[in-house]
Amino acid sequence: MDTKVQKPNKQTLQGIVVSDKMDKTIVVEITMRKLHPLYKKYVTRSKRIKAHDEQNEAHVGDTVRVIESRPMSREKRWRLAEIVERAK
């Protein structure tokens, strides 16, 4: 039985790793473009989340996909699903 089966009700996000200094934890910056309701211009919004990286395989600059998980600490509620693209 495959252990990496993703349930469809789990949210996934894609972003860039901005810090990997903690042990088994990465900080991922998620950037979104939203249309302003009044001015009809696109505004860039970003947020930083902490994600669990069990093997410490993601590094700064990598594009990663994270998936929702159970709370692992006070701030960690995401885990690394896959590394989409490595930093150059």
PDB file of N, CA, C and O in Angstrom, chain B, residues numbered from 101:
ATOM      1  N   MET B 101       0.838  -1.183   0.000  1.00  0.00           N
ATOM      2  CA  MET B 101       0.000   0.000   0.000  1.00  0.00           C
ATOM      3  C   MET B 101       0.880   1.242   0.000  1.00  0.00           C
ATOM      4  O   MET B 101       1.842   1.330   0.763  1.00  0.00           O
ATOM      5  N   ASP B 102       0.549   2.193  -0.853  1.00  0.00           N
ATOM      6  CA  ASP B 102       1.341   3.415  -0.990  1.00  0.00           C
ATOM      7  C   ASP B 102       1.069   4.347   0.180  1.00  0.00           C
ATOM      8  O   ASP B 102      -0.089   4.623   0.496  1.00  0.00           O
ATOM      9  N   THR B 103       2.133   4.841   0.833  1.00  0.00           N
ATOM     10  CA  THR B 103       1.971   5.694   2.006  1.00  0.00           C
ATOM     11  C   THR B 103       1.833   7.169   1.648  1.00  0.00           C
ATOM     12  O   THR B 103       1.447   7.962   2.507  1.00  0.00           O
ATOM     13  N   LYS B 104       2.132   7.562   0.421  1.00  0.00           N
ATOM     14  CA  LYS B 104       2.079   8.974   0.033  1.00  0.00           C
ATOM     15  C   LYS B 104       0.815   9.294  -0.755  1.00  0.00           C
ATOM     16  O   LYS B 104       0.858  10.098  -1.686  1.00  0.00           O
ATOM     17  N   VAL B 105      -0.301   8.682  -0.400  1.00  0.00           N
ATOM     18  CA  VAL B 105      -1.567   8.964  -1.062  1.00  0.00           C
ATOM     19  C   VAL B 105      -2.108  10.270  -0.502  1.00  0.00           C
ATOM     20  O   VAL B 105      -2.258  10.416   0.711  1.00  0.00           O
ATOM     21  N   GLN B 106      -2.401  11.223  -1.390  1.00  0.00           N
ATOM     22  CA  GLN B 106      -2.914  12.514  -0.963  1.00  0.00           C
ATOM     23  C   GLN B 106      -4.435  12.510  -1.041  1.00  0.00           C
ATOM     24  O   GLN B 106      -5.018  12.121  -2.054  1.00  0.00           O
ATOM     25  N   LYS B 107      -5.064  12.945   0.035  1.00  0.00           N
ATOM     26  CA  LYS B 107      -6.513  13.020   0.042  1.00  0.00           C
ATOM     27  C   LYS B 107      -6.939  14.296  -0.688  1.00  0.00           C
ATOM     28  O   LYS B 107      -6.260  15.319  -0.593  1.00  0.00           O
ATOM     29  N   PRO B 108      -8.051  14.242  -1.409  1.00  0.00           N
ATOM     30  CA  PRO B 108      -8.450  15.406  -2.207  1.00  0.00           C
ATOM     31  C   PRO B 108      -8.890  16.613  -1.379  1.00  0.00           C
ATOM     32  O   PRO B 108      -8.934  17.724  -1.906  1.00  0.00           O
ATOM     33  N   ASN B 109      -9.218  16.426  -0.097  1.00  0.00           N
ATOM     34  CA  ASN B 109      -9.677  17.563   0.692  1.00  0.00           C
ATOM     35  C   ASN B 109      -8.543  18.302   1.383  1.00  0.00           C
ATOM     36  O   ASN B 109      -8.802  19.235   2.143  1.00  0.00           O
ATOM     37  N   LYS B 110      -7.303  17.919   1.147  1.00  0.00           N
ATOM     38  CA  LYS B 110      -6.157  18.619   1.725  1.00  0.00           C
ATOM     39  C   LYS B 110      -5.721  19.732   0.774  1.00  0.00           C
ATOM     40  O   LYS B 110      -5.597  19.520  -0.432  1.00  0.00           O
ATOM     41  N   GLN B 111      -5.492  20.911   1.329  1.00  0.00           N
ATOM     42  CA  GLN B 111      -5.080  22.052   0.516  1.00  0.00           C
ATOM     43  C   GLN B 111      -3.588  21.956   0.206  1.00  0.00           C
ATOM     44  O   GLN B 111      -2.797  21.600   1.079  1.00  0.00           O
ATOM     45  N   THR B 112      -3.201  22.269  -1.017  1.00  0.00           N
ATOM     46  CA  THR B 112      -1.792  22.316  -1.387  1.00  0.00           C
ATOM     47  C   THR B 112      -1.452  23.710  -1.883  1.00  0.00           C
ATOM     48  O   THR B 112      -2.270  24.362  -2.532  1.00  0.00           O
ATOM     49  N   LEU B 113      -0.249  24.166  -1.577  1.00  0.00           N
ATOM     50  CA  LEU B 113       0.243  25.470  -2.015  1.00  0.00           C
ATOM     51  C   LEU B 113       1.625  25.303  -2.607  1.00  0.00           C
ATOM     52  O   LEU B 113       2.336  24.353  -2.282  1.00  0.00           O
ATOM     53  N   GLN B 114       2.006  26.223  -3.477  1.00  0.00           N
ATOM     54  CA  GLN B 114       3.329  26.196  -4.088  1.00  0.00           C
ATOM     55  C   GLN B 114       4.030  27.513  -3.799  1.00  0.00           C
ATOM     56  O   GLN B 114       3.430  28.583  -3.899  1.00  0.00           O
ATOM     57  N   GLY B 115       5.309  27.424  -3.439  1.00  0.00           N
ATOM     58  CA  GLY B 115       6.054  28.633  -3.112  1.00  0.00           C
ATOM     59  C   GLY B 115       7.542  28.397  -3.156  1.00  0.00           C
ATOM     60  O   GLY B 115       8.002  27.338  -3.583  1.00  0.00           O
ATOM     61  N   ILE B 116       8.298  29.387  -2.711  1.00  0.00           N
ATOM     62  CA  ILE B 116       9.760  29.350  -2.761  1.00  0.00           C
ATOM     63  C   ILE B 116      10.294  29.296  -1.338  1.00  0.00           C
ATOM     64  O   ILE B 116       9.822  30.015  -0.458  1.00  0.00           O
ATOM     65  N   VAL B 117      11.287  28.432  -1.121  1.00  0.00           N
ATOM     66  CA  VAL B 117      11.906  28.302   0.197  1.00  0.00           C
ATOM     67  C   VAL B 117      12.778  29.534   0.438  1.00  0.00           C
ATOM     68  O   VAL B 117      13.659  29.843  -0.365  1.00  0.00           O
ATOM     69  N   VAL B 118      12.531  30.235   1.544  1.00  0.00           N
ATOM     70  CA  VAL B 118      13.317  31.423   1.877  1.00  0.00           C
ATOM     71  C   VAL B 118      14.253  31.177   3.048  1.00  0.00           C
ATOM     72  O   VAL B 118      15.165  31.970   3.284  1.00  0.00           O
ATOM     73  N   SER B 119      14.043  30.076   3.798  1.00  0.00           N
ATOM     74  CA  SER B 119      14.926  29.744   4.903  1.00  0.00           C
ATOM     75  C   SER B 119      14.894  28.241   5.153  1.00  0.00           C
ATOM     76  O   SER B 119      13.838  27.609   5.117  1.00  0.00           O
ATOM     77  N   ASP B 120      16.090  27.680   5.409  1.00  0.00           N
ATOM     78  CA  ASP B 120      16.185  26.257   5.768  1.00  0.00           C
ATOM     79  C   ASP B 120      17.122  26.073   6.957  1.00  0.00           C
ATOM     80  O   ASP B 120      17.737  25.017   7.110  1.00  0.00           O
ATOM     81  N   LYS B 121      17.229  27.100   7.800  1.00  0.00           N
ATOM     82  CA  LYS B 121      18.185  27.077   8.907  1.00  0.00           C
ATOM     83  C   LYS B 121      17.734  26.199  10.068  1.00  0.00           C
ATOM     84  O   LYS B 121      18.565  25.728  10.844  1.00  0.00           O
ATOM     85  N   MET B 122      16.433  25.974  10.195  1.00  0.00           N
ATOM     86  CA  MET B 122      15.939  25.145  11.286  1.00  0.00           C
ATOM     87  C   MET B 122      16.058  23.665  10.927  1.00  0.00           C
ATOM     88  O   MET B 122      16.094  23.308   9.750  1.00  0.00           O
ATOM     89  N   ASP B 123      16.119  22.815  11.938  1.00  0.00           N
ATOM     90  CA  ASP B 123      16.210  21.382  11.703  1.00  0.00           C
ATOM     91  C   ASP B 123      14.828  20.828  11.368  1.00  0.00           C
ATOM     92  O   ASP B 123      13.886  20.981  12.145  1.00  0.00           O
ATOM     93  N   LYS B 124      14.715  20.184  10.206  1.00  0.00           N
ATOM     94  CA  LYS B 124      13.477  19.560   9.719  1.00  0.00           C
ATOM     95  C   LYS B 124      12.346  20.558   9.503  1.00  0.00           C
ATOM     96  O   LYS B 124      11.175  20.178   9.509  1.00  0.00           O
ATOM     97  N   THR B 125      12.683  21.829   9.312  1.00  0.00           N
ATOM     98  CA  THR B 125      11.678  22.860   9.064  1.00  0.00           C
ATOM     99  C   THR B 125      12.173  23.801   7.975  1.00  0.00           C
ATOM    100  O   THR B 125      13.342  24.186   7.960  1.00  0.00           O
ATOM    101  N   ILE B 126      11.273  24.169   7.062  1.00  0.00           N
ATOM    102  CA  ILE B 126      11.588  25.165   6.041  1.00  0.00           C
ATOM    103  C   ILE B 126      10.548  26.276   6.126  1.00  0.00           C
ATOM    104  O   ILE B 126       9.416  26.049   6.550  1.00  0.00           O
ATOM    105  N   VAL B 127      10.944  27.479   5.718  1.00  0.00           N
ATOM    106  CA  VAL B 127      10.016  28.601   5.625  1.00  0.00           C
ATOM    107  C   VAL B 127       9.756  28.830   4.139  1.00  0.00           C
ATOM    108  O   VAL B 127      10.682  29.059   3.361  1.00  0.00           O
ATOM    109  N   VAL B 128       8.490  28.766   3.763  1.00  0.00           N
ATOM    110  CA  VAL B 128       8.086  28.877   2.363  1.00  0.00           C
ATOM    111  C   VAL B 128       7.290  30.159   2.189  1.00  0.00           C
ATOM    112  O   VAL B 128       6.365  30.434   2.954  1.00  0.00           O
ATOM    113  N   GLU B 129       7.654  30.947   1.172  1.00  0.00           N
ATOM    114  CA  GLU B 129       6.919  32.171   0.876  1.00  0.00           C
ATOM    115  C   GLU B 129       5.962  31.893  -0.272  1.00  0.00           C
ATOM    116  O   GLU B 129       6.373  31.493  -1.361  1.00  0.00           O
ATOM    117  N   ILE B 130       4.682  32.112  -0.010  1.00  0.00           N
ATOM    118  CA  ILE B 130       3.623  31.903  -0.990  1.00  0.00           C
ATOM    119  C   ILE B 130       3.236  33.272  -1.540  1.00  0.00           C
ATOM    120  O   ILE B 130       2.894  34.172  -0.774  1.00  0.00           O
ATOM    121  N   THR B 131       3.289  33.436  -2.862  1.00  0.00           N
ATOM    122  CA  THR B 131       2.950  34.705  -3.501  1.00  0.00           C
ATOM    123  C   THR B 131       1.672  34.534  -4.314  1.00  0.00           C
ATOM    124  O   THR B 131       1.554  33.611  -5.120  1.00  0.00           O
ATOM    125  N   MET B 132       0.719  35.435  -4.093  1.00  0.00           N
ATOM    126  CA  MET B 132      -0.558  35.395  -4.802  1.00  0.00           C
ATOM    127  C   MET B 132      -0.828  36.742  -5.457  1.00  0.00           C
ATOM    128  O   MET B 132      -0.451  37.786  -4.923  1.00  0.00           O
ATOM    129  N   ARG B 133      -1.475  36.717  -6.601  1.00  0.00           N
ATOM    130  CA  ARG B 133      -1.896  37.953  -7.259  1.00  0.00           C
ATOM    131  C   ARG B 133      -3.406  38.028  -7.184  1.00  0.00           C
ATOM    132  O   ARG B 133      -4.106  37.134  -7.659  1.00  0.00           O
ATOM    133  N   LYS B 134      -3.912  39.114  -6.577  1.00  0.00           N
ATOM    134  CA  LYS B 134      -5.355  39.281  -6.414  1.00  0.00           C
ATOM    135  C   LYS B 134      -5.799  40.551  -7.119  1.00  0.00           C
ATOM    136  O   LYS B 134      -5.081  41.551  -7.130  1.00  0.00           O
ATOM    137  N   LEU B 135      -6.978  40.503  -7.703  1.00  0.00           N
ATOM    138  CA  LEU B 135      -7.561  41.666  -8.364  1.00  0.00           C
ATOM    139  C   LEU B 135      -8.217  42.558  -7.320  1.00  0.00           C
ATOM    140  O   LEU B 135      -9.059  42.100  -6.548  1.00  0.00           O
ATOM    141  N   HIS B 136      -7.832  43.834  -7.296  1.00  0.00           N
ATOM    142  CA  HIS B 136      -8.428  44.776  -6.359  1.00  0.00           C
ATOM    143  C   HIS B 136      -9.869  45.050  -6.795  1.00  0.00           C
ATOM    144  O   HIS B 136     -10.106  45.345  -7.967  1.00  0.00           O
ATOM    145  N   PRO B 137     -10.833  44.959  -5.878  1.00  0.00           N
ATOM    146  CA  PRO B 137     -12.238  45.075  -6.280  1.00  0.00           C
ATOM    147  C   PRO B 137     -12.645  46.443  -6.825  1.00  0.00           C
ATOM    148  O   PRO B 137     -13.513  46.528  -7.695  1.00  0.00           O
ATOM    149  N   LEU B 138     -12.034  47.501  -6.328  1.00  0.00           N
ATOM    150  CA  LEU B 138     -12.420  48.838  -6.769  1.00  0.00           C
ATOM    151  C   LEU B 138     -11.556  49.329  -7.929  1.00  0.00           C
ATOM    152  O   LEU B 138     -12.077  49.836  -8.923  1.00  0.00           O
ATOM    153  N   TYR B 139     -10.248  49.180  -7.805  1.00  0.00           N
ATOM    154  CA  TYR B 139      -9.340  49.765  -8.794  1.00  0.00           C
ATOM    155  C   TYR B 139      -8.997  48.833  -9.946  1.00  0.00           C
ATOM    156  O   TYR B 139      -8.346  49.254 -10.902  1.00  0.00           O
ATOM    157  N   LYS B 140      -9.418  47.591  -9.876  1.00  0.00           N
ATOM    158  CA  LYS B 140      -9.236  46.615 -10.961  1.00  0.00           C
ATOM    159  C   LYS B 140      -7.766  46.447 -11.363  1.00  0.00           C
ATOM    160  O   LYS B 140      -7.461  46.194 -12.529  1.00  0.00           O
ATOM    161  N   LYS B 141      -6.877  46.586 -10.409  1.00  0.00           N
ATOM    162  CA  LYS B 141      -5.459  46.322 -10.642  1.00  0.00           C
ATOM    163  C   LYS B 141      -5.064  45.100  -9.835  1.00  0.00           C
ATOM    164  O   LYS B 141      -5.640  44.820  -8.784  1.00  0.00           O
ATOM    165  N   TYR B 142      -4.075  44.375 -10.338  1.00  0.00           N
ATOM    166  CA  TYR B 142      -3.598  43.208  -9.613  1.00  0.00           C
ATOM    167  C   TYR B 142      -2.607  43.629  -8.542  1.00  0.00           C
ATOM    168  O   TYR B 142      -1.677  44.391  -8.803  1.00  0.00           O
ATOM    169  N   VAL B 143      -2.819  43.120  -7.324  1.00  0.00           N
ATOM    170  CA  VAL B 143      -1.970  43.421  -6.185  1.00  0.00           C
ATOM    171  C   VAL B 143      -1.289  42.124  -5.777  1.00  0.00           C
ATOM    172  O   VAL B 143      -1.939  41.085  -5.667  1.00  0.00           O
ATOM    173  N   THR B 144       0.020  42.182  -5.552  1.00  0.00           N
ATOM    174  CA  THR B 144       0.756  40.998  -5.137  1.00  0.00           C
ATOM    175  C   THR B 144       0.728  40.893  -3.617  1.00  0.00           C
ATOM    176  O   THR B 144       1.123  41.820  -2.909  1.00  0.00           O
ATOM    177  N   ARG B 145       0.263  39.768  -3.135  1.00  0.00           N
ATOM    178  CA  ARG B 145       0.213  39.482  -1.703  1.00  0.00           C
ATOM    179  C   ARG B 145       1.065  38.251  -1.445  1.00  0.00           C
ATOM    180  O   ARG B 145       1.072  37.310  -2.239  1.00  0.00           O
ATOM    181  N   SER B 146       1.785  38.265  -0.324  1.00  0.00           N
ATOM    182  CA  SER B 146       2.597  37.101   0.008  1.00  0.00           C
ATOM    183  C   SER B 146       2.454  36.772   1.481  1.00  0.00           C
ATOM    184  O   SER B 146       2.162  37.640   2.303  1.00  0.00           O
ATOM    185  N   LYS B 147       2.664  35.509   1.799  1.00  0.00           N
ATOM    186  CA  LYS B 147       2.659  35.081   3.189  1.00  0.00           C
ATOM    187  C   LYS B 147       3.718  34.001   3.357  1.00  0.00           C
ATOM    188  O   LYS B 147       4.062  33.289   2.414  1.00  0.00           O
ATOM    189  N   ARG B 148       4.224  33.899   4.576  1.00  0.00           N
ATOM    190  CA  ARG B 148       5.264  32.924   4.891  1.00  0.00           C
ATOM    191  C   ARG B 148       4.678  31.868   5.813  1.00  0.00           C
ATOM    192  O   ARG B 148       4.018  32.179   6.804  1.00  0.00           O
ATOM    193  N   ILE B 149       4.933  30.619   5.468  1.00  0.00           N
ATOM    194  CA  ILE B 149       4.469  29.527   6.310  1.00  0.00           C
ATOM    195  C   ILE B 149       5.647  28.621   6.634  1.00  0.00           C
ATOM    196  O   ILE B 149       6.622  28.558   5.885  1.00  0.00           O
ATOM    197  N   LYS B 150       5.545  27.925   7.754  1.00  0.00           N
ATOM    198  CA  LYS B 150       6.570  26.955   8.137  1.00  0.00           C
ATOM    199  C   LYS B 150       6.067  25.572   7.774  1.00  0.00           C
ATOM    200  O   LYS B 150       4.911  25.236   8.032  1.00  0.00           O
ATOM    201  N   ALA B 151       6.936  24.767   7.174  1.00  0.00           N
ATOM    202  CA  ALA B 151       6.562  23.430   6.730  1.00  0.00           C
ATOM    203  C   ALA B 151       7.569  22.410   7.233  1.00  0.00           C
ATOM    204  O   ALA B 151       8.751  22.715   7.397  1.00  0.00           O
ATOM    205  N   HIS B 152       7.093  21.203   7.475  1.00  0.00           N
ATOM    206  CA  HIS B 152       7.931  20.114   7.977  1.00  0.00           C
ATOM    207  C   HIS B 152       8.660  19.462   6.803  1.00  0.00           C
ATOM    208  O   HIS B 152       8.041  19.082   5.809  1.00  0.00           O
ATOM    209  N   ASP B 153       9.978  19.338   6.929  1.00  0.00           N
ATOM    210  CA  ASP B 153      10.823  18.709   5.909  1.00  0.00           C
ATOM    211  C   ASP B 153      11.627  17.615   6.612  1.00  0.00           C
ATOM    212  O   ASP B 153      12.691  17.887   7.167  1.00  0.00           O
ATOM    213  N   GLU B 154      11.131  16.398   6.591  1.00  0.00           N
ATOM    214  CA  GLU B 154      11.688  15.304   7.390  1.00  0.00           C
ATOM    215  C   GLU B 154      13.145  14.998   7.070  1.00  0.00           C
ATOM    216  O   GLU B 154      13.934  14.769   7.987  1.00  0.00           O
ATOM    217  N   GLN B 155      13.525  14.987   5.784  1.00  0.00           N
ATOM    218  CA  GLN B 155      14.895  14.637   5.409  1.00  0.00           C
ATOM    219  C   GLN B 155      15.802  15.841   5.192  1.00  0.00           C
ATOM    220  O   GLN B 155      16.938  15.664   4.751  1.00  0.00           O
ATOM    221  N   ASN B 156      15.358  17.035   5.479  1.00  0.00           N
ATOM    222  CA  ASN B 156      16.136  18.255   5.235  1.00  0.00           C
ATOM    223  C   ASN B 156      16.635  18.326   3.797  1.00  0.00           C
ATOM    224  O   ASN B 156      17.802  18.634   3.558  1.00  0.00           O
ATOM    225  N   GLU B 157      15.753  18.040   2.835  1.00  0.00           N
ATOM    226  CA  GLU B 157      16.172  17.978   1.434  1.00  0.00           C
ATOM    227  C   GLU B 157      15.916  19.264   0.657  1.00  0.00           C
ATOM    228  O   GLU B 157      16.504  19.447  -0.409  1.00  0.00           O
ATOM    229  N   ALA B 158      15.070  20.157   1.142  1.00  0.00           N
ATOM    230  CA  ALA B 158      14.801  21.416   0.453  1.00  0.00           C
ATOM    231  C   ALA B 158      15.773  22.489   0.939  1.00  0.00           C
ATOM    232  O   ALA B 158      16.108  22.549   2.122  1.00  0.00           O
ATOM    233  N   HIS B 159      16.220  23.336   0.010  1.00  0.00           N
ATOM    234  CA  HIS B 159      17.168  24.390   0.334  1.00  0.00           C
ATOM    235  C   HIS B 159      16.654  25.729  -0.181  1.00  0.00           C
ATOM    236  O   HIS B 159      15.681  25.777  -0.934  1.00  0.00           O
ATOM    237  N   VAL B 160      17.303  26.810   0.222  1.00  0.00           N
ATOM    238  CA  VAL B 160      16.878  28.164  -0.138  1.00  0.00           C
ATOM    239  C   VAL B 160      16.849  28.313  -1.663  1.00  0.00           C
ATOM    240  O   VAL B 160      17.803  27.948  -2.349  1.00  0.00           O
ATOM    241  N   GLY B 161      15.758  28.848  -2.173  1.00  0.00           N
ATOM    242  CA  GLY B 161      15.611  29.076  -3.602  1.00  0.00           C
ATOM    243  C   GLY B 161      14.830  27.992  -4.317  1.00  0.00           C
ATOM    244  O   GLY B 161      14.400  28.203  -5.451  1.00  0.00           O
ATOM    245  N   ASP B 162      14.632  26.842  -3.697  1.00  0.00           N
ATOM    246  CA  ASP B 162      13.873  25.760  -4.325  1.00  0.00           C
ATOM    247  C   ASP B 162      12.395  26.123  -4.395  1.00  0.00           C
ATOM    248  O   ASP B 162      11.858  26.758  -3.487  1.00  0.00           O
ATOM    249  N   THR B 163      11.745  25.717  -5.476  1.00  0.00           N
ATOM    250  CA  THR B 163      10.301  25.840  -5.583  1.00  0.00           C
ATOM    251  C   THR B 163       9.703  24.538  -5.079  1.00  0.00           C
ATOM    252  O   THR B 163      10.030  23.462  -5.579  1.00  0.00           O
ATOM    253  N   VAL B 164       8.822  24.639  -4.082  1.00  0.00           N
ATOM    254  CA  VAL B 164       8.284  23.439  -3.445  1.00  0.00           C
ATOM    255  C   VAL B 164       6.762  23.486  -3.403  1.00  0.00           C
ATOM    256  O   VAL B 164       6.145  24.543  -3.530  1.00  0.00           O
ATOM    257  N   ARG B 165       6.178  22.303  -3.220  1.00  0.00           N
ATOM    258  CA  ARG B 165       4.743  22.188  -3.010  1.00  0.00           C
ATOM    259  C   ARG B 165       4.544  21.651  -1.597  1.00  0.00           C
ATOM    260  O   ARG B 165       5.149  20.649  -1.216  1.00  0.00           O
ATOM    261  N   VAL B 166       3.695  22.321  -0.826  1.00  0.00           N
ATOM    262  CA  VAL B 166       3.418  21.898   0.547  1.00  0.00           C
ATOM    263  C   VAL B 166       1.952  21.505   0.660  1.00  0.00           C
ATOM    264  O   VAL B 166       1.105  21.984  -0.093  1.00  0.00           O
ATOM    265  N   ILE B 167       1.670  20.622   1.618  1.00  0.00           N
ATOM    266  CA  ILE B 167       0.313  20.118   1.809  1.00  0.00           C
ATOM    267  C   ILE B 167      -0.069  20.286   3.270  1.00  0.00           C
ATOM    268  O   ILE B 167       0.779  20.205   4.159  1.00  0.00           O
ATOM    269  N   GLU B 168      -1.353  20.521   3.508  1.00  0.00           N
ATOM    270  CA  GLU B 168      -1.869  20.647   4.863  1.00  0.00           C
ATOM    271  C   GLU B 168      -1.613  19.382   5.661  1.00  0.00           C
ATOM    272  O   GLU B 168      -1.648  18.283   5.107  1.00  0.00           O
ATOM    273  N   SER B 169      -1.356  19.522   6.954  1.00  0.00           N
ATOM    274  CA  SER B 169      -1.197  18.351   7.805  1.00  0.00           C
ATOM    275  C   SER B 169      -1.633  18.696   9.217  1.00  0.00           C
ATOM    276  O   SER B 169      -2.081  19.808   9.495  1.00  0.00           O
ATOM    277  N   ARG B 170      -1.495  17.726  10.096  1.00  0.00           N
ATOM    278  CA  ARG B 170      -1.847  17.960  11.492  1.00  0.00           C
ATOM    279  C   ARG B 170      -0.852  18.947  12.089  1.00  0.00           C
ATOM    280  O   ARG B 170       0.252  19.083  11.561  1.00  0.00           O
ATOM    281  N   PRO B 171      -1.198  19.636  13.162  1.00  0.00           N
ATOM    282  CA  PRO B 171      -0.243  20.542  13.801  1.00  0.00           C
ATOM    283  C   PRO B 171       0.958  19.779  14.355  1.00  0.00           C
ATOM    284  O   PRO B 171       0.799  18.839  15.134  1.00  0.00           O
ATOM    285  N   MET B 172       2.164  20.192  13.946  1.00  0.00           N
ATOM    286  CA  MET B 172       3.381  19.534  14.405  1.00  0.00           C
ATOM    287  C   MET B 172       4.087  20.349  15.477  1.00  0.00           C
ATOM    288  O   MET B 172       4.888  19.813  16.241  1.00  0.00           O
ATOM    289  N   SER B 173       3.796  21.631  15.536  1.00  0.00           N
ATOM    290  CA  SER B 173       4.314  22.504  16.582  1.00  0.00           C
ATOM    291  C   SER B 173       3.381  23.713  16.651  1.00  0.00           C
ATOM    292  O   SER B 173       2.288  23.703  16.086  1.00  0.00           O
ATOM    293  N   ARG B 174       3.826  24.743  17.345  1.00  0.00           N
ATOM    294  CA  ARG B 174       2.969  25.912  17.510  1.00  0.00           C
ATOM    295  C   ARG B 174       2.660  26.590  16.176  1.00  0.00           C
ATOM    296  O   ARG B 174       1.559  27.110  15.997  1.00  0.00           O
ATOM    297  N   GLU B 175       3.603  26.596  15.243  1.00  0.00           N
ATOM    298  CA  GLU B 175       3.416  27.292  13.968  1.00  0.00           C
ATOM    299  C   GLU B 175       3.404  26.373  12.746  1.00  0.00           C
ATOM    300  O   GLU B 175       2.978  26.797  11.672  1.00  0.00           O
ATOM    301  N   LYS B 176       3.857  25.136  12.881  1.00  0.00           N
ATOM    302  CA  LYS B 176       3.934  24.232  11.723  1.00  0.00           C
ATOM    303  C   LYS B 176       2.635  23.465  11.535  1.00  0.00           C
ATOM    304  O   LYS B 176       2.263  22.633  12.362  1.00  0.00           O
ATOM    305  N   ARG B 177       1.942  23.763  10.416  1.00  0.00           N
ATOM    306  CA  ARG B 177       0.729  23.035  10.050  1.00  0.00           C
ATOM    307  C   ARG B 177       0.795  22.541   8.611  1.00  0.00           C
ATOM    308  O   ARG B 177      -0.229  22.154   8.049  1.00  0.00           O
ATOM    309  N   TRP B 178       1.958  22.545   8.014  1.00  0.00           N
ATOM    310  CA  TRP B 178       2.160  22.113   6.631  1.00  0.00           C
ATOM    311  C   TRP B 178       3.336  21.151   6.595  1.00  0.00           C
ATOM    312  O   TRP B 178       4.181  21.149   7.491  1.00  0.00           O
ATOM    313  N   ARG B 179       3.380  20.329   5.541  1.00  0.00           N
ATOM    314  CA  ARG B 179       4.543  19.465   5.335  1.00  0.00           C
ATOM    315  C   ARG B 179       4.913  19.484   3.859  1.00  0.00           C
ATOM    316  O   ARG B 179       4.083  19.746   2.989  1.00  0.00           O
ATOM    317  N   LEU B 180       6.178  19.200   3.609  1.00  0.00           N
ATOM    318  CA  LEU B 180       6.695  19.206   2.248  1.00  0.00           C
ATOM    319  C   LEU B 180       6.112  18.035   1.477  1.00  0.00           C
ATOM    320  O   LEU B 180       6.240  16.887   1.902  1.00  0.00           O
ATOM    321  N   ALA B 181       5.472  18.314   0.347  1.00  0.00           N
ATOM    322  CA  ALA B 181       4.919  17.262  -0.503  1.00  0.00           C
ATOM    323  C   ALA B 181       5.926  16.866  -1.573  1.00  0.00           C
ATOM    324  O   ALA B 181       6.178  15.680  -1.790  1.00  0.00           O
ATOM    325  N   GLU B 182       6.510  17.876  -2.250  1.00  0.00           N
ATOM    326  CA  GLU B 182       7.500  17.583  -3.281  1.00  0.00           C
ATOM    327  C   GLU B 182       8.297  18.842  -3.600  1.00  0.00           C
ATOM    328  O   GLU B 182       7.861  19.964  -3.341  1.00  0.00           O
ATOM    329  N   ILE B 183       9.474  18.622  -4.167  1.00  0.00           N
ATOM    330  CA  ILE B 183      10.299  19.721  -4.658  1.00  0.00           C
ATOM    331  C   ILE B 183      10.040  19.817  -6.152  1.00  0.00           C
ATOM    332  O   ILE B 183      10.386  18.911  -6.911  1.00  0.00           O
ATOM    333  N   VAL B 184       9.433  20.913  -6.568  1.00  0.00           N
ATOM    334  CA  VAL B 184       9.052  21.092  -7.973  1.00  0.00           C
ATOM    335  C   VAL B 184      10.266  21.420  -8.817  1.00  0.00           C
ATOM    336  O   VAL B 184      10.461  20.854  -9.893  1.00  0.00           O
ATOM    337  N   GLU B 185      11.101  22.361  -8.310  1.00  0.00           N
ATOM    338  CA  GLU B 185      12.279  22.785  -9.075  1.00  0.00           C
ATOM    339  C   GLU B 185      13.381  23.165  -8.102  1.00  0.00           C
ATOM    340  O   GLU B 185      13.146  23.870  -7.121  1.00  0.00           O
ATOM    341  N   ARG B 186      14.577  22.693  -8.383  1.00  0.00           N
ATOM    342  CA  ARG B 186      15.743  23.009  -7.550  1.00  0.00           C
ATOM    343  C   ARG B 186      16.289  24.380  -7.920  1.00  0.00           C
ATOM    344  O   ARG B 186      16.160  24.825  -9.060  1.00  0.00           O
ATOM    345  N   ALA B 187      16.902  25.046  -6.939  1.00  0.00           N
ATOM    346  CA  ALA B 187      17.544  26.338  -7.199  1.00  0.00           C
ATOM    347  C   ALA B 187      18.782  26.125  -8.053  1.00  0.00           C
ATOM    348  O   ALA B 187      19.418  25.074  -7.984  1.00  0.00           O
ATOM    349  N   LYS B 188      19.117  27.109  -8.847  1.00  0.00           N
ATOM    350  CA  LYS B 188      20.270  26.967  -9.742  1.00  0.00           C
ATOM    351  C   LYS B 188      21.555  27.267  -9.056  1.00  0.00           C
ATOM    352  O   LYS B 188      22.617  27.191  -9.674  1.00  0.00           O
TER     353      LYS B 188
END
